[in-house]
Amino acid sequence: MTYVKPSELARALIDAGESKIFMSTRDTVIRAYMAGALLTLAAAFAVKMTVDTGQPIIGALLFPVGFCLLYLLGYDLLTGVFVLTPLAYLAKRPGVTLRGIARNWGLVFLGNFAGAFTVALLTAIYVTYCFDTPITDAANAFAAYGQKLSHIGSDRTLGYADHGVAGWITVFVRGVLCNWMVSTGVVGAFLAKDVLGKIAVMWLPIMLFFAMGFEHSVVNMFLFPVGILLGADFTWGDYLLWNEIPTVLGNIVGGLFFTGLMIYLTHYKTAPKREVVEAA
């Protein structure tokens, strides 16, 4: 594994954030669309493996395949740009502004949602035989899988709403913990230069977040729309208020504070005193 040292890593992350801010609208949306589609297809796969085996850990072990593929292909997740683009601003790269960061985040959000919704629609068609056989029909071979998808969305909206403000804070905290791990996976894509090394470093934190049931804004762009398409008992308003909004806010805090800012402060902004003495 070709290991990238932390000081080199910090510069690489800042360079990547800068390039994403100045990327064309077309490329930003295309890359975000494909990232949302690949990640959520992996989520659909992980849920099915959990249902088929009865072992949630199997789904967690397999889910990172989507994350690894999308980053190896150079696509962009909202949770990733939450970390990378602010680093370019903190490093005072020329032309990098808060407006540019907001533009990037907005385009990536739209692209991720479009990709995730595409997979949600295709999955709903897949498990209902093009909406001809409901998931409540015992003759439907995918009934158990469809019902699991439907219940996830319900449990993670109305289930939180039952606790009021405490439920909303819980979603936020799960979003923080999620992007602490996911953004570590993003950094993992820069920690090695060979494909197998990148996969190994990315796989571990992504498996952890999925196994722990943390809240990922892009994965949820699939789980909740597919639940609604399958007839779940919550609304778009429930999804936005009790999941997507607090999850996005938590993802921003978790990724930017626990990953991006810490790397910036200790590996880019300042150098260890021992290195300074040796250089002198």
C-alpha positions as CSV (number, residue, x, y, z in Angstrom):
1,M,0.0,0.0,0.0
2,T,1.5,3.4,-1.1
3,Y,0.8,5.4,2.1
4,V,0.4,9.2,1.8
5,K,1.9,11.1,4.7
6,P,-0.5,13.4,6.7
7,S,1.2,16.6,5.6
8,E,0.8,15.5,1.9
9,L,-2.7,14.3,2.7
10,A,-3.8,17.8,4.0
11,R,-2.6,19.5,0.8
12,A,-4.3,16.9,-1.4
13,L,-7.6,17.4,0.4
14,I,-7.3,21.2,0.0
15,D,-6.5,20.8,-3.7
16,A,-9.5,18.5,-4.2
17,G,-11.8,20.9,-2.4
18,E,-10.6,23.8,-4.6
19,S,-11.1,21.9,-7.8
20,K,-14.7,21.0,-6.9
21,I,-15.6,24.6,-6.2
22,F,-14.4,25.6,-9.7
23,M,-15.9,22.6,-11.5
24,S,-18.5,23.3,-14.2
25,T,-22.1,22.9,-13.3
26,R,-22.5,20.1,-15.8
27,D,-19.7,18.0,-14.4
28,T,-20.7,18.7,-10.8
29,V,-24.3,17.5,-11.4
30,I,-23.3,14.5,-13.4
31,R,-20.8,13.3,-10.8
32,A,-23.2,13.9,-8.0
33,Y,-26.0,12.1,-9.8
34,M,-23.8,9.0,-10.3
35,A,-22.5,9.1,-6.8
36,G,-26.1,9.2,-5.4
37,A,-27.1,6.3,-7.7
38,L,-24.2,4.1,-6.9
39,L,-24.3,4.6,-3.1
40,T,-28.0,4.0,-2.9
41,L,-27.9,1.0,-5.1
42,A,-25.4,-0.4,-2.7
43,A,-27.8,0.5,0.2
44,A,-30.6,-1.4,-1.6
45,F,-28.3,-4.3,-2.0
46,A,-27.3,-4.2,1.7
47,V,-30.9,-4.2,2.9
48,K,-31.7,-7.1,0.6
49,M,-28.8,-9.1,1.9
50,T,-29.9,-8.3,5.5
51,V,-33.4,-9.6,4.7
52,D,-32.2,-12.7,2.9
53,T,-29.7,-13.7,5.5
54,G,-31.4,-12.4,8.7
55,Q,-28.0,-11.0,9.7
56,P,-27.7,-7.1,9.6
57,I,-23.9,-7.4,9.8
58,I,-23.9,-9.0,6.4
59,G,-25.5,-5.9,4.9
60,A,-22.9,-3.7,6.7
61,L,-20.0,-5.8,5.4
62,L,-21.2,-5.5,1.8
63,F,-22.5,-1.9,1.7
64,P,-19.1,-0.2,1.3
65,V,-18.9,-1.6,-2.3
66,G,-20.9,1.4,-3.5
67,F,-18.9,4.0,-1.7
68,C,-15.6,2.5,-3.0
69,L,-16.8,2.4,-6.6
70,L,-18.1,6.0,-6.7
71,Y,-14.9,7.4,-5.2
72,L,-12.7,5.3,-7.5
73,L,-14.7,6.7,-10.4
74,G,-14.3,10.3,-9.2
75,Y,-17.9,11.0,-8.3
76,D,-19.0,13.3,-5.5
77,L,-21.2,12.8,-2.4
78,L,-22.7,15.7,-0.4
79,T,-21.0,14.3,2.7
80,G,-17.7,14.5,1.0
81,V,-17.9,18.0,-0.2
82,F,-19.0,19.1,3.2
83,V,-15.4,18.4,4.2
84,L,-13.3,19.1,1.2
85,T,-14.6,22.5,-0.1
86,P,-14.4,24.4,3.3
87,L,-10.8,23.3,3.6
88,A,-9.9,25.2,0.4
89,Y,-11.6,28.3,2.0
90,L,-9.7,27.9,5.3
91,A,-6.5,27.6,3.3
92,K,-7.4,30.9,1.6
93,R,-7.1,29.5,-1.9
94,P,-7.5,32.4,-4.5
95,G,-11.1,32.8,-5.7
96,V,-12.6,30.4,-3.1
97,T,-15.6,32.0,-1.5
98,L,-18.5,31.0,0.7
99,R,-20.8,31.6,-2.3
100,G,-18.8,29.2,-4.3
101,I,-19.0,26.6,-1.5
102,A,-22.8,27.1,-1.3
103,R,-23.1,26.7,-5.1
104,N,-21.2,23.4,-4.9
105,W,-23.2,22.1,-2.0
106,G,-26.5,23.0,-3.7
107,L,-25.6,21.3,-7.0
108,V,-24.2,18.2,-5.3
109,F,-27.4,17.9,-3.2
110,L,-29.6,18.1,-6.3
111,G,-27.5,15.6,-8.2
112,N,-27.3,13.2,-5.3
113,F,-31.1,13.4,-4.7
114,A,-31.8,12.8,-8.4
115,G,-29.5,9.8,-8.5
116,A,-31.0,8.4,-5.3
117,F,-34.5,9.0,-6.4
118,T,-33.8,7.2,-9.7
119,V,-32.7,4.1,-7.7
120,A,-35.7,4.4,-5.4
121,L,-38.1,4.4,-8.4
122,L,-36.3,1.5,-10.1
123,T,-36.3,-0.5,-6.8
124,A,-40.0,0.2,-6.2
125,I,-40.7,-1.1,-9.8
126,Y,-38.5,-4.1,-9.1
127,V,-40.2,-5.2,-5.9
128,T,-43.8,-4.5,-7.0
129,Y,-43.6,-6.0,-10.6
130,C,-44.0,-2.4,-11.9
131,F,-46.6,-1.5,-9.3
132,D,-48.8,-4.5,-10.4
133,T,-48.3,-6.5,-7.2
134,P,-48.2,-4.7,-3.8
135,I,-45.6,-5.7,-1.2
136,T,-48.5,-6.8,1.1
137,D,-49.4,-9.6,-1.4
138,A,-48.1,-12.9,-0.1
139,A,-47.6,-14.0,-3.7
140,N,-45.0,-11.3,-4.2
141,A,-41.6,-12.9,-4.1
142,F,-40.1,-9.6,-2.9
143,A,-42.7,-8.9,-0.2
144,A,-40.3,-9.3,2.8
145,Y,-37.7,-7.1,1.1
146,G,-40.3,-4.4,0.1
147,Q,-41.8,-4.4,3.6
148,K,-38.4,-3.9,5.2
149,L,-37.7,-0.9,2.9
150,S,-41.1,0.5,3.8
151,H,-40.6,0.1,7.6
152,I,-37.1,1.6,7.6
153,G,-38.5,5.0,6.5
154,S,-41.4,4.8,8.9
155,D,-39.3,3.9,11.9
156,R,-36.7,6.7,11.1
157,T,-39.3,9.5,10.7
158,L,-42.4,8.8,12.8
159,G,-40.2,6.9,15.3
160,Y,-38.1,10.0,15.9
161,A,-41.2,12.3,15.8
162,D,-42.7,10.3,18.8
163,H,-39.9,11.8,20.9
164,G,-40.3,15.4,19.8
165,V,-37.3,17.6,20.2
166,A,-35.3,14.8,21.7
167,G,-35.9,12.7,18.6
168,W,-34.8,15.6,16.3
169,I,-31.6,16.0,18.4
170,T,-31.0,12.2,18.2
171,V,-31.2,12.3,14.4
172,F,-28.7,15.3,14.4
173,V,-26.3,13.4,16.6
174,R,-26.5,10.3,14.5
175,G,-25.8,12.5,11.5
176,V,-22.7,13.9,13.2
177,L,-21.4,10.4,14.0
178,C,-22.2,9.2,10.5
179,N,-20.2,11.8,8.6
180,W,-17.3,11.6,11.1
181,M,-16.9,8.0,9.8
182,V,-18.0,8.7,6.1
183,S,-15.6,11.7,5.8
184,T,-12.9,9.5,7.2
185,G,-13.7,7.1,4.3
186,V,-13.4,10.1,1.9
187,V,-10.0,10.9,3.4
188,G,-9.1,7.2,3.0
189,A,-9.4,7.6,-0.8
190,F,-6.5,10.0,-0.6
191,L,-4.4,8.0,1.9
192,A,-3.2,5.5,-0.6
193,K,-2.3,5.7,-4.3
194,D,-3.0,2.2,-5.3
195,V,-6.6,0.8,-5.8
196,L,-6.4,-2.0,-3.2
197,G,-5.0,0.4,-0.6
198,K,-7.8,3.0,-1.2
199,I,-10.5,0.3,-1.0
200,A,-9.1,-1.1,2.3
201,V,-9.0,2.3,4.0
202,M,-12.4,3.4,2.7
203,W,-14.1,0.1,3.5
204,L,-13.6,0.1,7.3
205,P,-15.3,3.4,8.4
206,I,-18.1,3.0,5.9
207,M,-18.9,-0.5,7.3
208,L,-18.8,1.0,10.8
209,F,-21.3,3.8,10.1
210,F,-23.8,1.4,8.3
211,A,-23.6,-1.3,11.0
212,M,-24.2,1.3,13.8
213,G,-27.3,2.7,12.1
214,F,-26.1,6.3,11.8
215,E,-27.9,8.8,9.5
216,H,-26.5,9.5,6.1
217,S,-28.2,12.3,4.1
218,V,-27.7,10.6,0.7
219,V,-28.6,7.1,1.7
220,N,-31.7,8.6,3.2
221,M,-32.5,10.2,-0.1
222,F,-33.2,6.6,-1.2
223,L,-34.6,5.0,1.9
224,F,-37.4,7.4,2.4
225,P,-38.6,8.1,-1.1
226,V,-38.7,4.3,-1.8
227,G,-40.7,3.9,1.4
228,I,-43.2,6.5,0.2
229,L,-43.4,4.8,-3.3
230,L,-44.1,1.5,-1.6
231,G,-47.0,3.0,0.5
232,A,-45.3,3.7,3.9
233,D,-47.4,5.7,6.4
234,F,-45.2,8.9,6.5
235,T,-45.2,12.0,4.3
236,W,-42.6,14.0,2.5
237,G,-42.9,16.6,5.2
238,D,-42.2,13.9,7.9
239,Y,-39.1,12.9,5.9
240,L,-37.7,16.4,5.6
241,L,-38.5,17.6,9.1
242,W,-37.7,14.5,11.1
243,N,-34.8,13.1,9.1
244,E,-33.3,14.9,6.1
245,I,-32.9,18.4,7.6
246,P,-31.3,17.3,11.0
247,T,-29.2,14.6,9.2
248,V,-27.8,17.2,6.7
249,L,-26.9,19.5,9.6
250,G,-25.3,16.7,11.6
251,N,-23.4,15.5,8.5
252,I,-21.9,19.0,8.1
253,V,-20.8,19.2,11.7
254,G,-19.4,15.7,11.9
255,G,-17.4,15.8,8.7
256,L,-16.2,19.4,9.0
257,F,-15.3,19.4,12.7
258,F,-14.1,15.8,13.5
259,T,-12.3,15.2,10.2
260,G,-11.6,18.2,8.0
261,L,-10.8,20.8,10.6
262,M,-8.7,18.5,12.7
263,I,-6.5,17.5,9.7
264,Y,-6.2,21.1,8.7
265,L,-5.2,22.4,12.1
266,T,-2.6,19.8,12.9
267,H,-1.3,18.8,9.5
268,Y,-1.6,21.9,7.4
269,K,-2.0,25.0,9.5
270,T,0.8,24.1,11.9
271,A,3.8,21.8,11.8
272,P,5.1,19.7,14.7
273,K,7.8,21.5,16.5
274,R,10.3,18.7,16.0
275,E,10.0,19.1,12.3
276,V,10.6,22.9,12.6
277,V,13.8,22.3,14.7
278,E,15.2,19.8,12.2
279,A,14.5,22.1,9.3
280,A,16.4,24.9,11.1
